[in-house]
Amino acid sequence: MAYLPLPTLILLCLLQWLPCLSAANISVGSSLSTTGDNSSRLSPLGHFAFGFRQLNNSNHFLLAIWFNKIPENTIVWYADGDNPAPRGSKVELTTQGLLLKDPENQIIWSTSPSTEVADEAAMLDTGNFVLIGNDCNYVWQSFKDPRDTILRTQRLDLGSMLVSKLTETNFSKGRFELHFTNGNLELNPVAWPTRFNYKPYYTSNTYSADSSESGHQLVFDELADIYIVKTNEAIVQLWENLTYSADYYYRATLDFDGSFAEFAYPRTSDGNQAWWRLRAVPENMCLAIFHDIGRGGCGFNSYCTFGNGRYNCNCPDGYVFVDPTNRFSDCRPTFRQGCEANGGSRDPEELYQMREVKDVNWPLGDYERLEPYTQTMCEKDCLHDCSCAAVIFRANRCWKKRFPLSNGRLEPNSFSKALLKVRKGDSPESANSGSNKGILTLLGAVFLGGSVFFNVLLLVALCLIVFLLPKRQYGNHNFKDSTMAESNLRFFTYNELSEATDDFKEELGRGSFGIVYKGVFRTGSGNAIAVKKLDKLAQEKEREFKTEVSAIGRIHHKNLVQLLGYCDEGTNRLLVYEVMSNGTLANILFALPRPDWNLRVRISLEIAKGLVYLHEECNVPIIHCDIKPQNILLDHYFNAKISDFGLSKLLLSDQSRTRTMIRGTRGYVAPEWFKNVPVSAKVDVYSYGVMLLEIICCRRSVEMETEEERKAILTDWVYDCYVEGRVDALVNEDEMAMADKCRLQKWLMVAIWCIQEDPSKRPTMKMVLHMFEGYLEVPKSPCPSSFSLS
């Protein structure tokens, strides 16, 4: 280990007393502002500054500490990267600590509360900003409240943590965390934007059951060496000793790319230098993260390359970064995906092709392995599989993968081929796509400008036709409800629908508010339709009719039944849907033989996606209010679609809850309906949870005729079996389900969370979907009437 000269050591020892000796200390009552000359304070020798830093020429600022004598002014600490301070904010030093206030004088950040009173503050030349008590002790210090960086002389105690930035210029909490806990230094990927930690991709292995042999402190010493000190004072070097030079600044940072690295920068920089990366753990991030869930080192659908000590992320051909300014963001396809891209009317081989990505592999996330198979057979199988996004082919074996692809990495000489399904004729968006769009926009504006005159003439002519034709032709079309007119649905006359259904002859089923009949258009397309005829005698049906039209007419999703049109003529109220040839989910779920386990898994996912769309992705969020197997319809390919919106409740833009009378079906109704409190989309989550248990177990939620009384109520029986570890009984020894036991356990746990009695404990449908898809871990399931989701 290298040694410092004696004068340097003496100076470093004196630094801790510098606040009490310096006349430049900051006194209580002082403040700094985002504007004007009073925006920062320097350390005694000017190496560091504390104050406000403007973010990307915006109106937002970070309260920060930075290297002051180098052109980069690299930030090493900041108060709150998730909530930067708006212009006009100020920070005040009070006896209680630092208070960061916005222009309205509201506190937006403060130092941790202390029982000791602060008398003054100082910016030290070590980079530590301190609040000082009356006996020169530190009431608070930035070294004990780190962000993503540590500096020479700084020590991390057990329980300390660093959090990476989101990107190089975005100081929000990012995708990686460093934890010094339980004696170990660990690096964890995070399920961003939540703070849930996946398993570590690096560990120092310094934990020991013998506490004296376990890690106690992480030290960045005066000589720029970084090591772990055990309780017995033994030292474990993180890296080999460094040849220290006083001519350099040093820092160690949990970088936004997930590596924990030490950097050096010449103090006498002429502006042409940059931070020099000395060493890092792990050495190769492309190989470090290898988890079944999460993005990996790069974003979803991208792949990782490593060179010159750094790693980079790339999108394959046919894909572009979701955020073009962030190469660690996810990649998205530039083409439409899935069999429904052309309504399933064309051969997939006409629409798609397989494109090879050289020397690249996505080693995890297989959902099917086929062998022996040729490459041609492998490609063709993927082309005809709606779920297939890519295949890996090697040695007569074919691994099929769904979206999103994760943990992609470059693997030269791996003797395997990665083949992605892309749409024919589509090419990846180039860097010039923005300028191309600008040109197209300009051309469109020219053509639009030229056509405005003719469009106005056409509009005037149409208006004249409408008002001049005899009013009797329009007397029964009743467009009083603007929401129905805005939906752009087709209006049908009663006679048209009577003819299409052969005078309402063939009954398909009964919905919540009417009978559904099968129909066929006699002219034109000849397509089959489903016509729901609402009961004309019921007083409430007018409101329910308008609710369903306004709710469904303005939405479109592959997992929602498509409303084609309506009839609002006199006292007749009818709705026209696409026909679903395989009936309801109840028809196949509660019959023998029971549907295939993989089909049940797919159906539960598709229903979840439909509910996520209703709750979070519509312009006006919709609570369905009657989720049950009878309201899930299956098309020719057994794709699940949510139907029957007669009970749906629309939420205004400023609403998350609504008051309404009890709605729904016995066995699926959430407890809060009976408590006279406002309900939210969590009532659908509850109903979905009950239905998910029915999908798993292939039995109804209530079966009073059962021989065993404990089995009568499905939700109670499921929880008992789950606690007792008898999940095989729930699926009646279903071999496919038991072979997929990990997924079965996860699905059960998610369902139990959904049926929690307290709605605040239930996940949202987006959380449910993320837990299904592995983006979020599923916590241990509590009893439905107790505990909380954490």
C-alpha positions in Angstrom: 0.0 0.0 0.0 1.3 3.5 -0.9 1.9 6.1 1.8 1.1 9.9 1.8 3.8 12.5 2.7 3.6 13.6 6.3 2.5 17.2 5.5 -0.4 15.8 3.5 -1.4 13.5 6.3 -1.3 16.4 8.8 -3.5 18.5 6.5 -6.0 15.7 6.1 -6.2 15.3 9.9 -6.9 19.0 10.3 -9.7 19.0 7.8 -12.2 17.7 10.4 -11.5 20.8 12.5 -11.6 23.2 9.6 -15.3 24.1 10.0 -14.6 25.4 13.5 -11.5 27.3 12.3 -12.8 28.8 9.1 -14.3 32.3 8.8 -16.1 31.2 5.6 -18.6 29.0 7.5 -22.3 29.5 6.7 -24.3 30.9 9.6 -27.8 30.0 10.6 -30.4 32.2 8.7 -28.3 32.2 5.6 -29.8 31.1 2.3 -28.9 30.4 -1.3 -31.2 31.0 -4.3 -31.5 29.5 -7.8 -31.1 33.0 -9.3 -28.6 35.8 -8.8 -25.0 35.8 -7.5 -26.0 34.0 -4.2 -26.4 30.5 -5.7 -23.4 28.6 -4.4 -20.7 28.4 -1.7 -17.1 27.2 -2.3 -14.9 25.0 -0.1 -11.9 26.8 1.4 -9.5 25.8 -1.4 -12.3 26.0 -4.0 -12.1 22.3 -5.0 -15.9 21.8 -4.4 -19.0 23.9 -4.5 -22.4 23.6 -2.8 -25.5 25.2 -4.2 -27.9 25.2 -7.2 -27.1 23.7 -10.6 -29.4 24.3 -13.5 -30.6 21.2 -15.3 -30.2 21.1 -19.1 -31.0 24.8 -19.6 -34.5 24.2 -18.1 -36.3 26.0 -15.3 -35.4 23.3 -12.8 -32.4 23.1 -10.5 -30.6 20.6 -8.3 -29.4 21.4 -4.9 -26.0 19.8 -5.3 -22.3 19.4 -4.6 -19.8 19.4 -7.5 -16.1 19.5 -8.5 -15.6 23.2 -9.0 -12.1 23.4 -10.6 -12.7 21.1 -13.6 -14.6 22.1 -16.8 -17.2 19.3 -16.3 -18.2 20.5 -12.8 -19.1 16.9 -12.1 -21.9 16.5 -9.6 -21.1 14.2 -6.7 -24.2 14.7 -4.4 -27.7 16.1 -4.9 -30.7 16.6 -2.7 -33.5 15.0 -4.6 -33.1 14.0 -8.3 -36.7 12.9 -8.6 -38.1 16.3 -7.7 -35.7 19.1 -8.9 -36.4 22.6 -7.5 -38.2 25.0 -9.8 -36.7 28.4 -10.7 -37.1 30.8 -7.8 -36.5 28.1 -5.1 -34.1 28.7 -2.2 -32.3 26.7 0.5 -32.2 28.0 4.0 -29.9 27.0 6.9 -32.0 26.8 10.1 -31.2 25.3 13.6 -33.2 22.2 12.5 -31.1 21.8 9.3 -31.3 22.6 5.6 -34.8 23.5 4.2 -35.2 23.6 0.4 -38.3 25.6 -0.4 -40.1 26.3 -3.7 -41.2 29.8 -4.9 -44.4 29.4 -2.9 -42.3 28.8 0.3 -43.4 25.1 0.5 -40.7 22.7 1.7 -39.7 20.3 -1.0 -36.7 18.7 0.7 -34.9 18.9 4.1 -32.0 17.2 5.9 -32.8 14.3 8.1 -34.3 15.5 11.5 -31.8 15.6 14.4 -32.2 16.1 18.1 -29.1 18.3 18.0 -29.2 22.0 17.0 -27.2 23.2 14.0 -25.1 26.3 14.6 -23.5 26.7 11.2 -22.6 24.8 8.0 -19.5 24.4 5.9 -18.4 23.0 2.5 -15.2 21.1 3.1 -12.4 20.4 0.6 -13.0 16.7 0.9 -16.4 17.2 -0.8 -18.3 16.8 2.4 -21.0 19.4 3.2 -21.6 19.4 7.0 -24.0 21.0 9.5 -22.1 21.7 12.7 -23.3 21.7 16.3 -22.1 23.9 19.2 -19.3 21.5 20.1 -18.0 21.2 16.5 -19.7 17.8 16.1 -21.5 17.1 12.7 -25.3 17.2 13.1 -25.7 16.1 9.5 -23.2 15.5 6.6 -23.5 14.6 2.9 -21.0 11.8 3.4 -23.5 10.0 5.5 -26.4 10.6 3.1 -24.8 9.6 -0.3 -26.5 9.4 -3.7 -24.5 7.7 -6.5 -21.0 8.8 -5.6 -18.4 8.4 -2.8 -15.2 10.4 -2.5 -11.8 10.0 -0.8 -12.0 9.8 3.0 -15.6 8.8 2.8 -16.8 5.6 4.6 -20.1 3.7 4.2 -21.4 2.0 7.3 -23.7 -1.1 7.2 -27.1 -0.2 5.9 -25.7 2.4 3.5 -26.9 2.5 -0.1 -26.0 4.2 -3.4 -28.6 4.7 -6.2 -27.6 5.2 -9.8 -29.0 8.0 -12.0 -31.5 7.1 -14.6 -29.3 8.3 -17.5 -26.1 10.4 -17.8 -28.1 13.6 -17.6 -31.3 12.5 -15.7 -30.7 12.5 -12.0 -33.9 10.6 -11.1 -33.4 7.3 -9.3 -32.2 4.8 -11.9 -32.1 1.0 -12.6 -29.3 0.0 -10.1 -28.6 0.1 -6.4 -25.5 -0.6 -4.3 -26.2 -2.0 -0.9 -23.7 -2.4 1.9 -25.7 -4.7 4.2 -25.4 -7.9 6.2 -21.6 -7.6 5.8 -21.7 -7.7 2.0 -21.3 -5.2 -0.7 -24.0 -6.0 -3.4 -25.1 -4.5 -6.7 -28.8 -5.1 -7.5 -30.8 -4.3 -10.6 -34.1 -2.6 -9.9 -37.6 -3.2 -11.4 -37.7 0.4 -12.5 -39.8 2.6 -12.1 -40.5 0.8 -8.7 -37.7 0.2 -6.2 -38.1 -3.5 -6.0 -34.6 -5.2 -6.0 -33.9 -8.3 -8.2 -31.1 -10.7 -7.1 -27.6 -9.1 -7.0 -25.4 -9.3 -10.0 -22.3 -8.7 -7.9 -21.4 -9.5 -4.3 -18.2 -9.0 -2.3 -18.8 -12.3 -0.4 -17.7 -10.7 2.8 -20.6 -11.9 5.0 -19.7 -14.4 7.6 -21.8 -16.2 10.3 -19.0 -15.2 12.6 -19.8 -11.5 13.1 -16.1 -10.7 13.7 -15.3 -12.0 10.2 -18.1 -10.1 8.5 -17.8 -6.8 6.6 -18.2 -3.7 8.8 -17.3 -0.6 6.7 -16.7 0.2 3.0 -13.8 2.6 2.9 -12.6 5.0 0.2 -9.3 6.0 1.8 -7.0 9.0 1.4 -4.9 7.1 -1.2 -7.9 6.4 -3.4 -8.0 2.7 -2.5 -11.4 1.1 -1.9 -11.8 -1.8 0.5 -14.0 -3.5 3.0 -13.0 -3.5 6.7 -14.2 -6.4 8.7 -15.3 -6.2 12.3 -12.0 -7.7 13.4 -10.3 -4.9 11.3 -9.0 -7.3 8.6 -9.1 -5.7 5.1 -10.6 -7.1 1.9 -9.5 -5.1 -1.1 -12.2 -4.4 -3.7 -9.4 -4.0 -6.3 -5.6 -4.2 -6.3 -3.8 -1.2 -4.7 -3.7 1.9 -6.8 -0.7 4.1 -7.5 -2.1 7.3 -6.0 -1.2 10.8 -7.4 -2.0 14.1 -5.8 -2.3 15.5 -9.3 -5.7 13.9 -9.8 -9.2 14.1 -8.4 -10.9 10.8 -7.7 -14.4 9.6 -7.3 -16.2 6.2 -7.2 -19.7 6.1 -8.7 -22.5 3.6 -9.2 -22.8 4.5 -12.9 -26.2 4.8 -14.6 -25.1 1.7 -16.6 -24.9 -0.4 -13.4 -21.2 -0.7 -12.9 -19.5 0.5 -9.7 -16.4 2.2 -11.0 -13.5 4.4 -9.8 -12.6 7.4 -11.9 -9.6 9.9 -12.0 -9.4 13.4 -13.5 -6.2 15.6 -13.8 -6.4 18.6 -11.5 -4.6 20.7 -14.1 -7.0 20.0 -16.9 -6.9 22.2 -20.0 -10.4 21.2 -20.9 -9.4 18.4 -23.3 -9.4 15.7 -20.7 -12.2 13.5 -19.4 -12.8 11.3 -16.4 -10.6 8.3 -16.8 -12.2 5.0 -15.7 -9.6 3.2 -13.6 -11.4 0.0 -12.6 -15.0 -1.3 -12.2 -17.1 -4.2 -10.8 -18.4 -6.2 -12.5 -15.8 -6.4 -15.3 -18.4 -7.3 -17.9 -22.0 -6.1 -17.4 -23.2 -8.0 -20.5 -22.5 -11.3 -18.6 -23.1 -10.2 -15.1 -26.9 -9.9 -15.0 -28.6 -13.2 -15.9 -32.0 -13.3 -14.3 -35.3 -14.9 -15.4 -37.1 -11.6 -14.8 -36.2 -8.0 -15.5 -34.5 -6.3 -18.4 -30.9 -7.4 -17.9 -28.1 -5.0 -18.4 -29.9 -3.4 -21.3 -33.5 -2.7 -22.0 -36.1 -5.2 -23.3 -35.7 -6.3 -26.9 -32.1 -5.0 -27.0 -28.8 -6.7 -26.8 -25.5 -5.9 -25.0 -22.0 -5.5 -26.5 -18.8 -5.1 -24.5 -15.5 -3.4 -25.5 -12.8 -1.2 -24.1 -14.0 -1.8 -20.6 -17.5 -0.4 -21.2 -20.7 -2.0 -22.4 -23.2 -0.7 -24.9 -26.8 -1.5 -25.9 -28.1 -2.0 -29.4 -31.4 -2.6 -31.1 -31.7 -5.3 -33.7 -32.7 -4.5 -37.3 -36.4 -3.6 -37.3 -36.3 -2.1 -33.8 -35.5 1.4 -32.5 -35.0 2.7 -29.0 -38.2 3.8 -27.2 -36.1 6.8 -26.0 -33.7 7.8 -28.8 -31.6 9.8 -26.3 -31.1 6.8 -24.0 -29.3 3.7 -25.4 -30.2 1.8 -22.2 -34.0 2.2 -22.8 -36.2 -0.6 -24.3 -36.3 -1.3 -28.0 -39.6 -1.3 -29.8 -40.5 -2.8 -33.2 -41.1 -0.5 -36.1 -43.9 -2.7 -37.4 -47.2 -4.0 -36.2 -47.1 -7.4 -34.5 -49.4 -10.3 -34.0 -51.8 -12.3 -36.2 -54.5 -9.6 -35.8 -52.3 -7.0 -37.7 -54.3 -7.8 -40.8 -57.3 -9.3 -39.1 -55.9 -12.8 -39.5 -57.1 -12.8 -43.1 -53.7 -13.3 -44.8 -51.1 -16.1 -44.6 -48.5 -15.0 -41.9 -45.8 -16.0 -44.4 -47.0 -13.3 -46.7 -46.8 -10.7 -43.9 -43.7 -11.6 -42.0 -40.2 -12.9 -42.5 -37.5 -14.1 -40.2 -34.4 -11.8 -40.0 -31.1 -13.2 -38.6 -29.2 -11.2 -36.0 -25.6 -12.3 -36.2 -23.9 -13.6 -33.1 -26.7 -12.5 -30.8 -28.5 -14.5 -28.2 -31.4 -14.0 -25.8 -30.6 -17.0 -23.6 -33.7 -16.8 -21.3 -37.4 -16.7 -21.6 -38.1 -19.8 -23.8 -41.7 -20.9 -23.9 -41.2 -23.9 -26.2 -38.4 -26.1 -27.3 -38.8 -28.1 -30.5 -36.4 -30.9 -31.6 -35.3 -32.4 -33.9 -36.1 -29.4 -36.1 -34.5 -27.9 -39.2 -34.0 -24.1 -39.4 -36.8 -23.9 -42.1 -39.2 -25.7 -39.8 -38.2 -23.5 -36.9 -38.8 -20.3 -38.9 -42.1 -21.5 -40.3 -43.4 -22.5 -36.8 -42.6 -19.0 -35.5 -44.2 -17.3 -38.5 -47.5 -19.1 -37.8 -47.4 -18.5 -34.0 -49.0 -15.2 -32.8 -47.0 -15.4 -29.6 -43.6 -16.0 -31.2 -41.3 -13.0 -31.5 -38.0 -14.7 -32.1 -36.4 -18.1 -32.2 -32.9 -19.3 -31.4 -31.8 -22.2 -33.6 -28.8 -24.4 -32.8 -27.9 -28.0 -33.5 -31.4 -29.1 -34.7 -33.0 -27.4 -31.7 -35.5 -24.6 -31.9 -36.2 -22.3 -28.9 -39.3 -20.0 -29.3 -39.5 -16.7 -27.4 -42.2 -14.2 -26.7 -42.0 -10.4 -26.2 -40.4 -8.8 -24.4 -36.9 -10.3 -25.1 -34.5 -9.8 -22.2 -30.8 -10.4 -21.2 -29.7 -10.1 -24.9 -26.0 -10.2 -25.4 -23.4 -10.6 -28.2 -22.1 -14.2 -28.3 -19.5 -14.6 -31.1 -18.8 -18.2 -32.2 -21.8 -19.6 -30.3 -22.9 -21.8 -33.2 -26.4 -20.5 -32.8 -28.7 -18.2 -34.8 -31.1 -15.6 -33.5 -34.0 -15.1 -35.9 -36.5 -12.3 -35.3 -40.0 -12.1 -36.8 -40.3 -8.8 -38.7 -42.9 -7.5 -41.0 -42.1 -7.7 -44.7 -41.3 -4.3 -46.3 -40.6 -2.7 -43.0 -37.1 -1.4 -42.3 -35.6 0.0 -39.1 -36.2 3.7 -38.6 -33.0 5.6 -39.4 -31.5 8.5 -37.5 -33.0 10.7 -40.3 -36.5 9.6 -39.5 -37.2 12.9 -37.7 -36.2 15.0 -40.7 -38.1 12.6 -43.1 -41.2 13.1 -40.9 -40.7 16.8 -41.1 -40.6 16.7 -44.9 -43.7 14.5 -45.0 -45.4 16.9 -42.6 -44.5 19.9 -44.8 -45.8 18.1 -47.9 -48.9 17.1 -46.0 -49.5 20.7 -45.0 -49.1 21.8 -48.6 -51.6 19.2 -49.8 -53.9 19.9 -46.9 -53.9 23.6 -47.5 -54.7 23.0 -51.2 -57.6 20.8 -50.2 -59.2 22.9 -47.5 -61.2 24.9 -50.0 -62.7 21.8 -51.6 -63.3 20.3 -48.1 -65.3 23.4 -47.1 -67.3 23.2 -50.3 -68.0 19.5 -49.6 -69.1 20.2 -46.0 -71.5 22.9 -47.1 -73.0 20.6 -49.7 -73.5 17.8 -47.1 -75.1 20.2 -44.7 -77.5 21.4 -47.4 -78.4 17.8 -48.2 -79.1 17.0 -44.6 -81.4 20.0 -44.0 -83.2 20.0 -47.3 -84.1 16.3 -47.4 -87.5 15.5 -45.9 -87.2 15.3 -42.1 -89.2 12.1 -42.0 -86.2 10.2 -43.3 -84.3 11.1 -40.1 -87.1 11.4 -37.6 -86.3 8.1 -35.8 -82.5 8.2 -35.7 -82.4 10.0 -32.4 -78.9 11.5 -32.1 -79.6 13.4 -29.0 -76.8 11.7 -27.1 -73.6 13.3 -28.3 -71.4 10.6 -26.9 -73.1 8.1 -29.2 -72.7 10.3 -32.2 -69.0 10.9 -31.4 -68.2 7.2 -31.4 -68.4 6.9 -35.2 -70.5 3.7 -34.9 -72.8 2.5 -37.6 -76.5 3.2 -37.1 -78.8 0.3 -37.9 -82.6 0.5 -38.4 -84.7 -2.0 -36.5 -85.9 -3.5 -39.8 -82.3 -4.2 -40.9 -81.5 -6.0 -37.7 -84.8 -7.9 -37.7 -84.0 -9.1 -41.2 -80.4 -10.0 -40.3 -81.5 -12.1 -37.3 -84.4 -13.7 -39.2 -86.8 -11.9 -36.8 -84.6 -12.6 -33.8 -84.8 -16.4 -34.2 -81.5 -17.9 -33.0 -80.6 -17.1 -29.4 -76.9 -17.1 -28.6 -77.1 -16.2 -25.0 -78.4 -13.8 -22.4 -76.4 -10.8 -21.1 -77.0 -8.7 -18.0 -79.5 -6.6 -19.8 -80.9 -8.5 -22.7 -80.9 -11.4 -25.0 -78.2 -11.9 -27.7 -79.2 -13.2 -31.1 -77.2 -14.5 -34.0 -77.5 -12.6 -37.3 -76.0 -12.4 -40.8 -75.9 -9.5 -43.1 -77.9 -10.5 -46.2 -76.1 -8.0 -48.4 -72.6 -6.7 -48.5 -70.0 -8.6 -46.4 -72.3 -11.4 -45.4 -70.5 -11.4 -42.0 -72.1 -13.0 -38.9 -73.0 -10.6 -36.1 -74.3 -10.8 -32.6 -77.3 -8.5 -31.8 -78.1 -7.8 -28.1 -81.7 -6.7 -27.8 -82.3 -4.8 -24.6 -85.6 -5.3 -22.7 -87.9 -2.5 -23.8 -90.0 -2.8 -20.7 -87.3 -2.1 -18.1 -87.2 1.5 -17.0 -83.4 1.6 -16.4 -82.4 0.2 -19.8 -82.3 3.5 -21.6 -79.5 4.7 -19.3 -77.7 1.3 -19.5 -78.0 1.4 -23.3 -76.3 4.8 -23.6 -73.7 3.7 -21.1 -72.7 0.7 -23.1 -72.6 2.6 -26.4 -70.6 5.5 -25.0 -68.2 3.2 -23.1 -67.4 0.8 -26.0 -68.0 2.9 -29.0 -64.8 5.0 -28.4 -62.5 2.2 -27.4 -60.7 -0.5 -29.3 -58.5 -3.3 -28.0 -57.9 -6.8 -29.2 -59.1 -8.2 -25.9 -62.4 -6.2 -25.8 -65.4 -7.3 -27.9 -65.8 -4.8 -30.8 -69.1 -2.9 -31.0 -70.0 -2.5 -34.6 -73.1 -0.3 -34.3 -76.4 0.2 -32.6 -80.1 0.9 -33.1 -81.8 3.7 -31.2 -85.2 3.8 -33.0 -88.3 4.7 -31.1 -88.5 2.3 -28.1 -86.0 -0.2 -29.6 -82.5 -0.3 -28.2 -80.1 -2.8 -29.8 -76.3 -3.3 -29.9 -74.5 -5.0 -32.7 -71.2 -6.8 -32.0 -68.7 -8.9 -33.8 -69.7 -12.5 -33.3 -67.6 -14.7 -31.0 -67.8 -18.3 -32.4 -66.6 -20.1 -29.3 -69.1 -18.6 -26.9 -68.3 -17.7 -23.3 -65.4 -18.6 -21.1 -67.9 -20.2 -18.7 -69.0 -22.6 -21.5 -65.5 -24.2 -21.7 -64.3 -23.6 -18.2 -67.0 -25.5 -16.3 -67.4 -28.3 -18.8 -65.5 -31.6 -19.5 -62.9 -32.1 -20.7 -61.4 -29.1 -18.9 -59.5 -26.7 -21.2 -55.7 -27.0 -21.7 -53.6 -25.4 -18.9 -51.6 -23.3 -21.4 -54.9 -22.0 -22.9 -56.1 -21.0 -19.5 -52.9 -19.2 -18.8 -53.2 -17.3 -22.1 -56.8 -16.4 -21.5 -56.1 -15.0 -18.0 -53.3 -12.9 -19.5 -55.5 -11.6 -22.3 -58.3 -10.6 -19.8 -55.7 -8.8 -17.7 -54.5 -6.9 -20.7 -58.1 -5.9 -21.6 -58.7 -4.6 -18.0 -55.4 -2.7 -18.0 -56.6 -0.9 -21.2 -60.0 -0.1 -19.6 -58.5 1.2 -16.3 -55.4 3.1 -17.5 -55.2 3.5 -21.2 -58.6 4.8 -22.3 -59.1 8.5 -22.7 -61.8 8.0 -20.1 -61.0 5.2 -17.6 -63.8 2.6 -17.3 -64.8 0.4 -14.5 -66.5 -2.7 -16.0 -68.3 -3.7 -12.7 -69.3 -7.2 -13.8 -66.2 -9.3 -14.6 -67.0 -13.0 -14.7 -66.6 -15.9 -17.0 -70.0 -15.4 -18.6 -68.8 -11.9 -19.8 -65.6 -13.2 -21.4 -66.1 -14.3 -25.0 -63.9 -16.4 -27.1 -63.3 -16.0 -30.8 -62.5 -18.6 -33.4 -58.9 -18.9 -32.2 -60.0 -18.9 -28.5 -58.7 -15.4 -28.0 -60.4 -13.9 -24.9 -62.4 -10.7 -25.2 -64.2 -8.8 -22.4 -67.9 -8.1 -23.2 -71.1 -6.8 -21.6 -70.5 -3.2 -20.6 -74.1 -2.6 -19.5 -72.9 -2.0 -15.9 -69.8 -0.1 -16.7 -69.0 3.1 -14.9 -67.0 5.9 -16.6 -64.6 8.0 -14.4 -64.0 11.7 -15.1 -60.4 12.8 -15.6 -60.1 14.0 -12.0 -61.8 10.9 -10.5 -60.2 7.8 -9.2 -63.4 6.7 -7.3 -67.1 7.0 -7.8 -70.3 6.5 -5.9 -72.9 4.2 -7.5 -75.5 1.6 -6.5 -74.4 -2.0 -6.0 -73.6 -3.6 -9.3 -72.2 -7.0 -10.4 -73.0 -10.7 -9.9 -73.1 -12.7 -6.7 -69.8 -14.4 -6.0 -67.8 -11.8 -7.9 -68.8 -8.6 -6.1 -66.1 -6.8 -4.1 -66.9 -6.2 -0.3 -66.8 -2.4 -0.6 -70.0 -2.4 -2.7 -71.8 -3.2 0.5 -70.1 -0.5 2.7 -71.7 2.6 1.1 -68.2 4.0 0.1 -66.9 5.2 -3.2 -65.7 2.4 -5.4 -62.7 2.3 -7.7 -61.3 0.1 -10.4 -60.2 -2.2 -7.6 -63.7 -3.7 -7.7 -62.8 -5.2 -11.1 -59.5 -6.4 -9.6 -61.5 -8.3 -7.0 -63.8 -9.9 -9.6 -60.8 -10.7 -11.7 -59.1 -12.5 -8.8 -62.2 -14.6 -8.2 -62.4 -15.5 -11.9 -58.7 -16.2 -12.0 -59.2 -18.8 -9.3 -62.0 -20.3 -11.4 -59.7 -20.4 -14.4 -57.0 -22.1 -12.4 -59.3 -24.7 -10.7 -61.9 -25.1 -13.5 -64.8 -24.8 -11.1 -67.3 -22.1 -10.1 -66.7 -19.7 -7.2 -69.7 -21.1 -5.3 -70.7 -24.7 -5.3 -73.2 -25.3 -2.5 -73.9 -28.9 -3.6 -70.4 -30.1 -3.0 -69.9 -33.1 -0.7 -67.2 -31.3 1.3 -68.5 -28.2 3.0 -65.0 -26.6 3.1 -64.9 -26.6 -0.8 -68.2 -24.7 -1.2 -66.6 -21.2 -1.3 -63.7 -21.4 -3.8 -61.8 -18.4 -2.4 -61.7 -19.9 1.2 -60.8 -23.4 -0.1 -58.0 -22.1 -2.3 -56.3 -20.2 0.5 -56.5 -23.2 2.8 -54.9 -25.4 0.1 -52.3 -22.8 -0.6 -51.3 -22.5 3.1 -51.2 -26.3 3.4 -49.1 -26.7 0.3 -51.8 -28.8 -1.5 -52.0 -26.9 -4.8 -52.3 -30.2 -6.7 -55.8 -30.6 -5.2 -56.8 -27.3 -6.7 -56.1 -28.4 -10.2 -57.3 -31.9 -9.7 -54.0 -33.5 -10.5 -53.8 -31.7 -13.9 -50.5 -32.9 -15.3 -49.8 -29.9 -17.4 -50.5 -27.5 -14.6 -48.3 -29.5 -12.1 -45.5 -29.6 -14.7 -45.7 -25.8 -14.7 -45.8 -25.6 -10.9 -43.8 -22.3 -10.5 -46.3 -20.5 -12.7 -49.2 -22.2 -10.9 -47.9 -20.9 -7.6 -47.5 -17.4 -9.0 -51.0 -17.3 -10.5 -52.5 -18.5 -7.2 -50.5 -15.8 -5.2 -51.6 -13.1 -7.6 -55.3 -14.2 -7.3 -55.1 -14.1 -3.5 -53.7 -10.6 -3.6 -56.6 -9.6 -5.9 -59.3 -10.8 -3.5 -58.0 -8.9 -0.5 -61.0 -7.5 1.5 -59.3 -4.1 1.8 -59.2 -2.6 -1.7 -56.0 -0.6 -0.9 -54.2 -3.9 -0.5 -55.1 -5.2 -3.9 -52.7 -4.5 -6.8 -53.8 -2.6 -9.8 -54.4 -4.5 -13.0 -51.2 -3.2 -14.4 -49.3 -4.5 -11.4 -51.1 -7.9 -11.9 -50.0 -8.0 -15.5 -46.4 -7.0 -14.5 -46.4 -9.8 -11.9 -47.6 -12.3 -14.5 -45.0 -11.2 -17.0 -42.2 -11.3 -14.4 -41.5 -7.5 -14.3 -42.6 -7.5 -10.6 -42.0 -10.2 -8.0 -45.1 -11.5 -6.2 -44.9 -11.0 -2.5 -46.0 -13.9 -0.2 -49.8 -14.0 -0.2 -51.6 -13.1 3.0 -55.0 -14.2 4.1 -57.6 -12.3 2.0 -58.9 -10.5 5.1 -55.6 -9.3 6.6 -52.2 -7.9 6.1 -51.1 -5.5 3.4 -49.3 -5.5 0.0 -45.8 -4.2 0.4 
